Amino acid sequence: MKVIDYLQTEVDPETFTPPAVYDGRRNLFAARELPLQILLMSRQSDQYSFTLGLPNPNTRRPPRVYDVTITKVASLNPQLLHEFVAGRQAVDNAITTTIQSLNIAIRNDVLKKYPTNSKSFFVSTGKRDIGGGVELWRGYFQSVRPAANRLLINVDVTTAMMFKEGPLIDVCLSFFEERDPRTLAPRHNFTPRRITALAKFLSNLSIRTTHNNRSRIIKSVSKAGARDLTFDFNGQRISIADYFRLEANRTLRFPDLVCVEVESGALIPLEVCIVPEGKLMKKELFRDKTKEMVEFSRMRPSDRFRDIRQGLDLLSFDQSPIVQHFGIRLTSSDPLSIPARVLPTPPLSYHTDSRPKTVRPSNGSWNMVDKKFYRPAIIRKWVVIIYEAQHKFNQVAVDRAIKDLVEAARARGMTVLMDRPVVKYCNGQGNIPDHFNQAGQECVAQAPEANKEGPGLFVVILPGVAGDIYTAIKHFGDIAKGVPTQCMQSFKCLKANNQYWNNILLKINPKLGGINNILDPNDRGSDFLKEQTIVLGADVMHPPPHTEGIPSYASVVGSVDSHAVKYVATTRAQKSKQEYIEPEDLESMCLHIFNKYKGYQAIVEKNDPRRAFPKRLLFFRDGVSEGEFVDFVKEIASKRDSPHSFTEACKAAKLNPKITYVVVGKRHHYRFCPQDPRDQNQADRSGNCPAGMVVDQVITHPIDFDYYLLSHGGLIGTSRAAHYSVRPFPSMVDPHADSLQALSFSLCHIFARATRSVSIPAPVYYAHLVCKRSKNHYDPRSGSDTASSSGGGSQGLRDRFKPLHDNQAGNMYFMVGQFLLTSFYMADLFWLGSEM
């Protein structure tokens, strides 16, 4: 960015007045045709070569020379964008690039003044030090958005983690929550494990050195102190500490501390490095900092919109020369008032013995008082295994937990045939599969008169921290043996009340094949299900940033019953960080679900197998950004380079259904606020819009059918509506808008493990849960899903990925353990000519 700015302001201001805008990569956009032909004739070259400013007197190295070549690649016609927002022109690469140029133009000024992260910039006002060498900053997101017959500017408040400003030593000490600098010295027991953790934390951080005022990028951390690190200098070995004393005239105060390794390979002592203000930390949030992040980020809707208005003052669209050169004019700085509707809440049906049988949630919430599960499961043989120390969870606590769980299960209509299960205390450091197999044998021996089948449920009591034990348990239950498991934390069991056990049973019942509740078949929200329908949900989960050799995981879930509440799941390991599902995998996963549907319809619901064919498929897809929509045709319809696809799975299953493909997303910055937060008809108690609010005009896509649905009641902060975009493809059947919106809202109420509606349809949520459980498919005894244990990188891990056990394939094993203003601003766009 600095190189292009220097080129335009110092090297050749005549050519670049008014200046062009740069995207930070390879693209430069100008509001007029640049005189490149004249430039080529006068300079005999289209390349610039220059240095940035004067040489640095504190270094012996010559200044770096930058070569910049400017080449015209395209002219953008703004008339196409006008046709697009008017609904007369389909989106294409030219329109996408034009919108990109406008986005770069509106961000140009703030990107030079403030720390930035893609589409957002951040300000230090109100920053919060949360320890660990990290600060939280608030910022502002801004983006040009196309809508029906207009362009809008979307503005929102956002949050970012920053490295703490100041001496690098202080940042390192804060990371370890230490005060004594000697804790960073290998001579004082600064262990290799802590050195590795520090290197991971500091990697790619840009720092400034005080001895020569240079900017450097940290790549690693040394394993020894500056006194003990030596290198060849003028024919002799010299330590880092002595080098700085002789060459930089600086005696180190802490010569035993580690050094940082920078991009050139040089080792620099910590005490000569400082962290400038506003250095973004692009790493995963530490688990113990999640609470601070949530508290800092959450804002009531009215407070959020007040902050957005303040952000407009920083954006200063009306004062930006660049914005004016691009012909952008903000017609209003007020939030956009839009019409919205509140959908009726869908009633839920429980067992006929419930009082009453049907309940209608209030703002997305209801309770289980006097309710029995619609189809309660049977617990025949079961085992309780305890990995908590016996003095912390004694026999009295075990007996009370078993008694309360059995009573709660029977109150929910479940049948429990074994009042006294096998109870076994085990050591979490031991062999988990052996523990379960031995407990299972004891369970069979305890009832010799019954059949010789093993236990149908393992209930496990875990200590507070038991990640490895949990993974081993789920691998045994889901992958190796095919038996349901339910884990609970000991401290929660000790203080458990009836509500806690009800929440546990919401997970156990579907794991055992039961159904908690269904949508009322007579309600309008179920109209979409009047025909035989399979509802599918799909998601892809990626490894963390800055990791290599770890695959991504794709999952698909699908309903098998007539009420679209019972789901089966399947998952695959695929190419790392690839968002679309491999067509061959998607075909096989969908075919598996279609066959499960036919079997359930014939065996459980007793339908004629010849008629157990769905007439409609509704496919909800999560995790797809708007820029990736085009790629997802690969998932739906077969192409020349791949004969596999979702539609091919339908053909293989001999299905010819009506197909609706909907992308569901929450990774957007559209926020909604009631006109009057004090009006109970407009807002809930949190100040948010009520559950069921739907927006399907004014801010929606110029051509495609899409809508925004807020399906859950607000608790804290500003609720985020989900965005639903119905994707067109050749064999798609357009659904009726009202029916699809009503069903989308209804499906948010059938998430089996909760008595609150969730923010996205249950099948999408389930697909996300299945992805998160992917690490359970690896045998814990042979390593986890990490690159260090892969023995062959991503492909090696994909080969070691084990399938779900057949006994679990039909169960919901993945039940684990929750009138308006919007932040849009209207902008009419005018260009200084026919091309830009």
Backbone hydrogen bonds, N-H to C=O, Kabsch-Sander energy under -0.5 kcal/mol:
donor,donor_aa,acceptor,acceptor_aa,energy
5,D,1,M,-2.1
6,Y,2,K,-2.5
7,L,3,V,-2.2
8,Q,4,I,-2.1
9,T,5,D,-2.4
10,E,6,Y,-2.5
11,V,6,Y,-1.8
12,D,7,L,-2.6
16,F,12,D,-1.6
17,T,14,E,-0.7
21,V,29,F,-3.1
23,D,27,N,-2.1
29,F,21,V,-3.0
30,A,836,M,-0.6
36,L,34,L,-2.6
39,L,35,P,-2.1
40,L,36,L,-2.6
41,M,37,Q,-2.0
42,S,38,I,-2.2
43,R,39,L,-2.4
44,Q,40,L,-1.6
48,Y,68,V,-3.4
50,F,66,Y,-2.0
52,L,64,R,-0.5
53,G,51,T,-1.0
59,T,56,N,-1.4
66,Y,50,F,-3.6
68,V,48,Y,-2.7
68,V,66,Y,-0.5
70,I,46,D,-1.7
71,T,69,T,-0.6
80,L,77,N,-1.4
81,L,77,N,-0.6
82,H,78,P,-1.9
83,E,79,Q,-2.3
84,F,80,L,-2.1
85,V,81,L,-2.5
86,A,82,H,-1.3
87,G,84,F,-1.7
88,R,83,E,-2.7
89,Q,83,E,-0.8
96,T,92,D,-2.4
97,T,93,N,-2.5
98,T,94,A,-2.0
99,I,95,I,-2.3
100,Q,96,T,-2.0
101,S,97,T,-2.2
102,L,98,T,-1.8
103,N,99,I,-2.2
104,I,100,Q,-2.2
105,A,101,S,-1.9
106,I,102,L,-2.1
107,R,103,N,-1.2
108,N,104,I,-0.9
108,N,105,A,-0.5
111,L,107,R,-2.2
112,K,108,N,-0.7
112,K,109,D,-0.8
113,K,109,D,-0.6
113,K,110,V,-0.7
114,Y,110,V,-2.3
117,N,120,S,-2.6
119,K,117,N,-0.7
120,S,117,N,-1.5
121,F,140,Y,-1.9
122,F,115,P,-2.3
123,V,138,R,-2.5
127,K,124,S,-2.2
128,R,136,L,-2.1
130,I,128,R,-0.7
130,I,134,V,-1.7
132,G,174,S,-1.1
134,V,131,G,-1.1
135,E,162,M,-3.1
136,L,128,R,-2.8
137,W,160,A,-2.5
138,R,123,V,-0.7
139,G,158,T,-2.8
140,Y,121,F,-2.8
141,F,156,D,-2.9
142,Q,119,K,-1.8
143,S,154,N,-1.6
145,R,152,L,-3.7
147,A,150,R,-2.4
148,A,700,T,-0.8
149,N,85,V,-3.7
150,R,147,A,-1.5
151,L,827,A,-0.6
152,L,145,R,-3.1
153,I,825,Y,-3.7
154,N,143,S,-3.3
154,N,152,L,-0.6
155,V,153,I,-0.6
155,V,823,S,-2.3
156,D,141,F,-1.9
158,T,139,G,-2.1
160,A,137,W,-2.2
162,M,135,E,-3.1
163,F,279,K,-2.8
164,K,133,G,-2.3
166,G,275,V,-2.2
168,L,273,C,-2.5
171,V,167,P,-1.7
172,C,168,L,-2.5
173,L,169,I,-2.5
174,S,170,D,-2.3
175,F,171,V,-1.9
176,F,172,C,-1.5
177,E,173,L,-0.6
177,E,174,S,-0.5
178,E,173,L,-2.9
183,T,180,D,-2.0
184,L,181,P,-2.2
185,A,182,R,-1.8
188,H,185,A,-1.9
189,N,186,P,-1.2
190,F,185,A,-1.1
191,T,189,N,-1.3
195,I,191,T,-2.2
196,T,192,P,-2.5
197,A,193,R,-1.8
198,L,194,R,-2.4
199,A,195,I,-2.5
200,K,196,T,-2.2
201,F,197,A,-1.9
202,L,198,L,-2.4
203,S,199,A,-1.4
204,N,218,I,-3.2
205,L,202,L,-2.1
207,I,205,L,-0.6
207,I,216,R,-2.9
208,R,274,I,-2.4
209,T,214,R,-2.7
210,T,272,V,-2.6
213,N,209,T,-1.1
214,R,209,T,-0.5
216,R,207,I,-2.4
216,R,214,R,-0.5
218,I,205,L,-2.7
219,K,261,E,-3.6
220,S,261,E,-1.7
222,S,259,C,-2.8
226,A,257,L,-1.8
227,R,255,P,-2.5
228,D,225,G,-1.0
229,L,225,G,-1.1
230,T,228,D,-0.5
231,F,238,I,-2.1
233,F,236,Q,-3.1
236,Q,233,F,-1.1
238,I,231,F,-2.3
240,I,226,A,-0.8
240,I,229,L,-2.2
241,A,226,A,-1.7
243,Y,239,S,-2.5
244,F,240,I,-2.0
245,R,241,A,-1.5
246,L,242,D,-2.5
247,E,243,Y,-3.2
248,A,243,Y,-0.7
248,A,244,F,-0.7
250,R,244,F,-2.4
252,L,250,R,-0.6
257,L,254,F,-1.5
258,V,184,L,-1.7
259,C,224,A,-0.6
260,V,268,I,-2.7
261,E,220,S,-2.4
262,V,260,V,-0.5
262,V,266,A,-2.3
263,E,217,I,-1.0
265,G,262,V,-2.1
268,I,260,V,-2.7
268,I,266,A,-0.5
270,L,258,V,-1.0
272,V,269,P,-1.3
273,C,270,L,-1.9
274,I,208,R,-2.4
275,V,166,G,-3.3
279,K,276,P,-0.5
280,L,278,G,-0.8
281,M,161,M,-2.8
282,K,280,L,-0.7
283,K,281,M,-1.0
289,K,286,F,-1.8
290,T,287,R,-1.3
293,M,289,K,-2.2
294,V,290,T,-2.5
295,E,291,K,-2.5
296,F,292,E,-2.2
297,S,293,M,-2.1
298,R,294,V,-2.3
304,R,300,R,-2.7
305,F,301,P,-2.4
306,R,302,S,-1.5
307,D,303,D,-2.1
308,I,304,R,-2.1
309,R,305,F,-1.8
310,Q,306,R,-1.5
311,G,307,D,-2.1
312,L,308,I,-1.5
313,D,309,R,-0.8
313,D,310,Q,-0.7
314,L,310,Q,-0.9
315,L,311,G,-2.1
316,S,312,L,-2.4
319,Q,316,S,-1.3
320,S,316,S,-0.6
320,S,317,F,-0.9
324,Q,320,S,-2.1
325,H,321,P,-2.7
326,F,322,I,-1.9
327,G,324,Q,-1.5
328,I,323,V,-2.3
329,R,828,D,-1.6
331,T,329,R,-0.7
331,T,826,M,-1.1
332,S,826,M,-1.0
336,L,822,T,-1.0
336,L,824,F,-0.8
338,I,336,L,-0.5
338,I,820,L,-1.6
341,R,694,V,-2.2
343,L,341,R,-0.6
343,L,692,G,-2.9
348,L,359,V,-3.1
349,S,518,I,-2.9
350,Y,357,K,-2.8
351,H,372,K,-2.3
354,S,351,H,-2.2
355,R,370,D,-2.3
359,V,348,L,-2.4
362,S,365,S,-2.9
363,N,361,P,-0.6
365,S,362,S,-0.9
366,W,755,T,-2.0
371,K,368,M,-2.1
373,F,412,R,-2.5
374,Y,516,N,-2.1
375,R,515,I,-2.8
379,I,415,T,-3.6
380,R,378,I,-0.7
383,V,457,L,-2.0
384,V,422,V,-3.4
385,I,383,V,-0.5
385,I,459,V,-2.4
386,I,424,K,-2.6
387,Y,385,I,-0.5
387,Y,461,I,-3.1
392,K,389,A,-1.3
393,F,389,A,-1.7
398,V,394,N,-2.0
399,D,395,Q,-2.8
400,R,396,V,-2.2
401,A,397,A,-2.2
402,I,398,V,-2.6
403,K,399,D,-2.5
404,D,400,R,-2.7
405,L,401,A,-2.4
406,V,402,I,-2.5
407,E,403,K,-2.4
408,A,404,D,-2.3
409,A,405,L,-2.3
410,R,406,V,-2.3
411,A,407,E,-1.9
412,R,408,A,-1.3
413,G,410,R,-1.4
414,M,409,A,-2.4
415,T,377,A,-1.6
416,V,414,M,-0.5
417,L,379,I,-2.9
417,L,415,T,-0.6
418,M,379,I,-0.6
419,D,417,L,-0.6
422,V,382,W,-1.2
424,K,384,V,-2.3
426,C,386,I,-2.9
428,G,426,C,-0.5
430,G,427,N,-2.2
432,I,430,G,-0.9
435,H,431,N,-1.9
436,F,432,I,-2.1
437,N,433,P,-2.7
438,Q,434,D,-2.7
439,A,435,H,-2.2
440,G,436,F,-2.4
441,Q,437,N,-2.1
442,E,438,Q,-2.1
443,C,439,A,-2.0
444,V,440,G,-2.0
445,A,441,Q,-2.3
446,Q,442,E,-1.7
447,A,443,C,-0.7
447,A,444,V,-0.8
450,A,447,A,-1.3
456,G,381,K,-2.4
457,L,381,K,-0.6
458,F,484,P,-1.9
459,V,383,V,-3.2
459,V,457,L,-0.5
460,V,458,F,-0.5
460,V,486,Q,-2.8
461,I,385,I,-2.7
462,L,460,V,-0.6
462,L,488,M,-3.3
466,A,464,G,-0.6
470,Y,466,A,-2.7
471,T,467,G,-2.2
472,A,468,D,-2.1
473,I,469,I,-2.3
474,K,470,Y,-2.5
475,H,471,T,-2.1
476,F,472,A,-2.1
477,G,473,I,-2.7
478,D,474,K,-2.9
479,I,474,K,-0.6
479,I,475,H,-1.6
480,A,475,H,-2.6
481,K,476,F,-3.2
482,G,476,F,-0.7
482,G,477,G,-0.6
483,V,477,G,-1.7
486,Q,458,F,-2.7
488,M,460,V,-2.5
490,S,462,L,-3.0
492,K,489,Q,-0.6
493,C,489,Q,-1.8
494,L,490,S,-2.1
495,K,491,F,-0.8
496,A,493,C,-1.3
501,W,497,N,-1.8
502,N,498,N,-2.2
503,N,499,Q,-2.1
504,I,500,Y,-2.0
505,L,501,W,-2.3
506,L,502,N,-1.6
507,K,503,N,-0.6
507,K,504,I,-1.1
508,I,504,I,-2.1
509,N,505,L,-2.5
511,K,507,K,-1.5
512,L,508,I,-1.6
512,L,509,N,-0.5
513,G,510,P,-1.2
514,G,509,N,-2.8
515,I,375,R,-2.1
518,I,349,S,-1.9
520,D,347,P,-2.2
523,D,520,D,-2.1
526,S,523,D,-1.7
527,D,524,R,-2.0
529,L,526,S,-1.7
530,K,527,D,-1.8
534,I,616,R,-2.1
535,V,533,T,-0.5
536,L,534,I,-0.5
536,L,618,L,-3.0
537,G,557,V,-2.3
538,A,620,F,-1.9
539,D,555,S,-1.9
541,M,553,Y,-2.9
547,T,544,P,-0.8
552,S,574,Q,-1.4
553,Y,541,M,-2.6
554,A,572,R,-2.6
555,S,539,D,-2.5
556,V,570,T,-2.4
557,V,537,G,-2.8
558,G,568,V,-2.2
559,S,535,V,-1.9
560,V,566,K,-2.2
561,D,566,K,-0.7
564,A,561,D,-0.8
567,Y,565,V,-0.5
568,V,558,G,-2.3
570,T,556,V,-1.9
572,R,554,A,-2.7
574,Q,552,S,-3.0
578,Q,575,K,-1.4
579,E,577,K,-0.6
586,L,582,E,-2.9
587,E,583,P,-2.4
588,S,584,E,-1.9
589,M,585,D,-2.7
590,C,586,L,-2.6
591,L,587,E,-2.3
592,H,588,S,-1.8
593,I,589,M,-1.8
594,F,590,C,-2.8
595,N,591,L,-2.1
596,K,592,H,-1.9
597,Y,593,I,-2.4
598,K,594,F,-2.1
599,G,595,N,-2.2
600,Y,596,K,-2.6
601,Q,597,Y,-2.6
602,A,598,K,-2.0
603,I,599,G,-2.9
604,V,600,Y,-1.7
605,E,600,Y,-2.1
607,N,601,Q,-3.2
611,R,608,D,-2.6
612,A,608,D,-0.7
612,A,609,P,-0.5
613,F,611,R,-2.2
615,K,532,Q,-2.2
616,R,532,Q,-1.7
617,L,658,K,-3.2
618,L,534,I,-2.5
619,F,617,L,-0.6
619,F,660,T,-3.1
620,F,536,L,-2.9
620,F,618,L,-0.6
621,R,619,F,-0.5
621,R,662,V,-3.1
622,D,538,A,-2.8
623,G,664,V,-0.7
625,S,623,G,-0.5
628,E,625,S,-1.6
629,F,626,E,-1.2
631,D,628,E,-0.5
632,F,628,E,-0.8
632,F,629,F,-1.0
633,V,630,V,-1.3
634,K,631,D,-1.6
636,I,632,F,-1.1
637,A,633,V,-2.3
639,K,642,S,-2.1
642,S,639,K,-1.1
646,F,635,E,-2.3
647,T,636,I,-2.3
649,A,645,S,-1.4
650,C,646,F,-1.4
651,K,647,T,-1.8
652,A,648,E,-2.5
653,A,649,A,-1.8
654,K,651,K,-1.5
655,L,650,C,-3.4
658,K,615,K,-2.6
659,I,731,S,-0.6
660,T,617,L,-2.5
662,V,619,F,-3.4
662,V,660,T,-0.5
663,V,725,S,-2.9
664,V,621,R,-3.0
664,V,662,V,-0.5
665,G,723,H,-2.1
668,H,666,K,-1.9
671,R,669,H,-0.6
673,C,821,L,-2.4
675,Q,819,F,-2.0
679,D,676,D,-2.0
680,Q,678,R,-0.7
682,Q,679,D,-1.7
683,A,679,D,-2.2
684,D,688,N,-2.7
687,G,684,D,-1.8
692,G,710,L,-3.6
693,M,690,P,-1.4
693,M,710,L,-0.8
694,V,341,R,-3.0
695,V,708,Y,-2.5
699,I,697,Q,-2.6
706,D,704,D,-0.7
707,Y,724,Y,-2.1
708,Y,695,V,-2.5
709,L,722,A,-2.6
710,L,693,M,-2.9
711,S,709,L,-0.8
719,S,717,G,-0.6
721,A,719,S,-0.6
722,A,709,L,-2.4
723,H,665,G,-3.2
724,Y,707,Y,-3.1
724,Y,722,A,-0.5
725,S,663,V,-2.5
725,S,723,H,-0.5
726,V,705,F,-2.6
727,R,661,Y,-2.6
727,R,725,S,-0.6
732,M,729,F,-2.2
733,V,659,I,-2.2
734,D,732,M,-0.5
740,L,736,H,-2.5
741,Q,737,A,-2.5
742,A,738,D,-2.4
743,L,739,S,-2.5
744,S,740,L,-2.5
745,F,741,Q,-2.1
746,S,742,A,-2.4
747,L,743,L,-2.9
748,C,744,S,-0.8
748,C,745,F,-0.6
749,H,746,S,-2.1
750,I,747,L,-0.8
752,A,750,I,-0.7
754,A,751,F,-1.7
757,S,364,G,-2.8
758,V,748,C,-2.4
762,A,747,L,-1.8
764,V,761,P,-1.0
765,Y,761,P,-1.9
766,Y,762,A,-3.1
767,A,763,P,-2.0
768,H,764,V,-1.8
769,L,765,Y,-2.2
770,V,766,Y,-2.6
771,C,767,A,-1.9
772,K,768,H,-2.0
773,R,769,L,-1.2
774,S,771,C,-1.8
775,K,772,K,-0.5
776,N,773,R,-1.7
777,H,774,S,-2.1
778,Y,775,K,-1.3
782,S,779,D,-2.0
783,G,780,P,-1.0
786,T,784,S,-1.7
789,S,786,T,-0.9
790,S,787,A,-1.2
795,Q,792,G,-0.5
796,G,792,G,-1.4
797,L,793,G,-1.9
798,R,794,S,-2.2
799,D,795,Q,-2.1
800,R,796,G,-1.3
801,F,797,L,-0.6
801,F,798,R,-0.7
802,K,777,H,-1.8
802,K,800,R,-0.5
805,H,478,D,-2.5
808,Q,805,H,-1.4
809,A,805,H,-0.8
809,A,806,D,-0.7
811,N,808,Q,-1.7
812,M,510,P,-1.4
813,Y,811,N,-1.5
815,M,812,M,-1.2
816,V,814,F,-1.5
820,L,338,I,-1.8
821,L,673,C,-3.0
822,T,336,L,-1.3
823,S,671,R,-1.2
824,F,822,T,-2.0
825,Y,153,I,-1.6
827,A,151,L,-2.0
828,D,329,R,-1.2
830,F,327,G,-3.7
833,G,831,W,-1.8
836,M,76,L,-1.6
